[in-house]
Amino acid sequence: MAYADRSPADKDRFICIYPAYLNNKKTIAEGRRIPIDKAVENPTATEIQDVCLAVGLNVHIEKNKMYSREWNRDLQYRGRVRVQLKQEDGSLCLVQFPSRKSVMLYAAEMIPKLKTRTQKTGGGDQSLQQGEGGKKGKGKKKK
């Protein structure tokens, strides 16, 4: 069956999003596809999947796929997310996502708001506050 004959609803017709596309630690040459000010620090395929599922997109994750320009073979850099943009008849699944770039920008915007990310930063803030408190205490003891 020719590629054009297949339905847009087939899994192999879903668009691919690699974490490198959204990574602000990468250059355009290394595979980033969105502006650096909108990109996220080291996103994972699971995080991309989570934000796409939350908005109601049909998503399929392929954990063992690697981005061809990714030199680091660590597990956190592995994975690819396939997202369905169009339905069987060729109409858009969700009107707010007409293109792959719109999905990438949305994912990059939402990943920092994920609970896993906010909890990590929250934990960091608490330890910073404790550290500051300790410094104040030490200062008082020296006087």
C-alpha positions in Angstrom: 0.0 0.0 0.0 1.4 3.4 -1.0 2.1 6.0 1.8 -0.5 8.4 0.3 -3.2 5.7 0.4 -2.9 5.1 4.1 -5.2 6.8 6.5 -3.9 9.7 8.6 -5.2 7.7 11.6 -2.6 5.0 11.1 0.1 5.0 13.8 2.9 5.3 11.3 1.3 8.5 9.9 1.4 10.2 13.3 3.9 13.0 13.6 7.1 12.3 15.6 8.4 14.5 18.4 11.8 13.8 19.8 12.8 15.4 23.2 15.7 17.1 21.4 13.2 19.2 19.5 12.2 21.0 22.7 15.5 21.0 24.6 16.9 24.5 25.4 20.4 22.9 26.0 20.6 22.1 22.3 21.4 24.3 19.3 19.5 24.3 16.1 22.3 22.2 14.6 21.9 19.7 17.4 18.2 19.3 16.7 16.2 22.0 18.5 13.2 23.0 16.5 11.6 25.8 18.5 12.9 29.2 19.8 15.3 28.8 22.7 13.2 31.1 24.9 10.3 28.8 24.5 12.3 25.5 24.9 12.5 23.4 28.0 15.5 22.1 29.9 16.1 18.4 29.1 12.5 17.3 28.4 11.8 13.5 28.3 9.5 11.5 25.9 7.3 10.6 28.9 6.8 14.3 29.8 5.9 15.1 26.2 3.4 12.2 26.2 1.9 13.4 29.5 1.1 16.9 28.3 -0.2 15.7 25.0 -2.5 13.1 26.7 -3.7 15.8 29.1 -5.0 18.0 26.3 -6.7 15.1 24.6 -4.3 14.2 21.7 -4.0 10.6 20.6 -0.4 9.7 21.6 1.9 6.7 21.2 5.3 6.5 22.8 8.2 4.5 21.4 10.7 4.2 24.2 13.6 2.6 22.4 13.8 5.0 19.5 16.7 7.4 19.4 17.0 10.8 17.7 19.7 10.4 15.0 21.6 13.5 16.1 21.6 12.6 19.8 25.1 11.5 20.7 24.2 10.6 24.3 22.8 7.1 24.6 21.5 7.5 28.2 17.9 6.3 28.9 16.7 9.8 29.7 17.5 10.9 26.1 15.7 8.0 24.5 12.2 7.8 23.2 10.0 9.4 20.6 6.4 10.4 20.9 4.0 10.0 18.0 1.1 12.3 18.0 -2.0 12.0 15.8 -2.8 15.4 14.2 -5.4 14.3 11.6 -8.4 12.0 11.8 -9.4 9.3 9.3 -11.1 11.8 7.0 -8.1 14.2 7.0 -9.7 16.7 9.4 -7.7 18.0 12.4 -8.1 16.0 15.7 -7.9 19.2 17.7 -8.3 22.6 16.0 -5.7 24.3 18.2 -3.0 21.9 16.8 -2.9 22.4 13.0 0.8 21.7 12.7 3.6 19.7 14.4 5.2 23.0 15.5 2.0 24.0 17.3 2.2 20.7 19.3 5.9 21.2 20.0 5.3 24.8 21.3 2.4 23.6 23.4 4.4 20.7 24.9 7.3 23.0 25.7 5.0 25.5 27.4 3.3 22.8 29.5 6.2 20.6 30.6 7.5 23.1 33.2 4.0 23.1 34.8 4.0 19.3 35.3 3.7 18.1 38.9 7.0 16.2 38.5 8.8 19.4 37.6 7.0 21.7 40.1 7.7 19.3 42.9 11.4 19.1 42.1 11.7 22.9 42.1 9.5 23.1 45.2 11.9 20.7 47.0 14.8 22.8 45.8 13.3 26.0 47.2 12.7 24.4 50.6 16.3 23.2 50.9 17.4 26.7 49.9 15.3 28.2 52.6 16.7 25.8 55.2 20.2 26.6 54.0 19.6 30.3 54.4 18.2 29.7 57.9 21.3 27.7 58.8 23.5 30.6 57.5 21.6 33.1 59.6 22.0 30.9 62.7 25.8 30.5 62.1 26.1 34.3 61.8 24.4 34.8 65.1 26.6 32.2 66.8 29.8 34.1 65.6 28.6 37.3 67.3 
